[in-house]
């Protein structure tokens, strides 16, 4: 799994050091990652073979020619770039992906279980509190606080 959050910098050659904990055979990212402009947010989404298998299964579950399937194929298949690590564990992000996600030199790598996202640091910082509040609301609505899943909170 891809866990934690890391603040990094893109160097002048658009290289980004991927955390060593992310470069494992367990998540299918031992030799590199798949990277594309996210379907859900203004960032890049990346992951290993396991993530790509999830997207393939989701796409294949839709009928051929279905508009949703075509949109996912265009975004995930046509938009993705397989990126191998250099000897230092870095990937080189294509200029097009950097422009799509509005990345500056300062970025944040956000672990999200089976995938991770690469955000412009300023955009991530502006979003972080809003997303925490939404997560809190989701936990309340799902009843997690009342079931004791969140220690130290009475609900």
Secondary structure, 3 states (H helix, E strand, C coil): CECCEEEEECCCCCEEECCHHHCCCCCCCCCEEEEEECCCCCCEEEECHHHHHHHHHHHHCCCCCCHHHHHHHHHHHCCCEEEECCCCCEEECCHHHHHHHCCCCEEEEEECECCEEEEEHHHHHHHHHHHHHHHHHHHHHHCCCCCCCCCCCCC
